[in-house]
């Protein structure tokens, strides 16, 4: 069993609420032609999981929120 702990962040930005969830990475699977995926942050929207950025477990919460807001500005509000 994995020791990975999922994190969630709900951010209010420009009058809208956004839900971000961290997910554990996955090892590559050559038999299925799948590349390795590092742990990362994903935006949860309309039942879909949209990749945002790799997760750095040592990054302070304030820094994570700042980068997530920058991502929103450049991908959602651009």
PEMO-V684054 format. One record per run of one state. SS is the DSSP state (H for helix, E for strand, - for the rest). FROM is the first residue (numbers start at 1). LEN is the number of residues. Records with the same first field share a line. If there is no record, write none. Layout:
SS = FROM-LEN / FROM-LEN
This chain:
- = 1-7 / 14-2 / 24-2 / 27-2 / 33-1 / 35-2 / 38-2 / 46-2 / 55-6 / 76-3
E = 8-6 / 16-8 / 26-1 / 29-1 / 34-1 / 37-1 / 40-6 / 48-7
H = 30-3 / 61-15
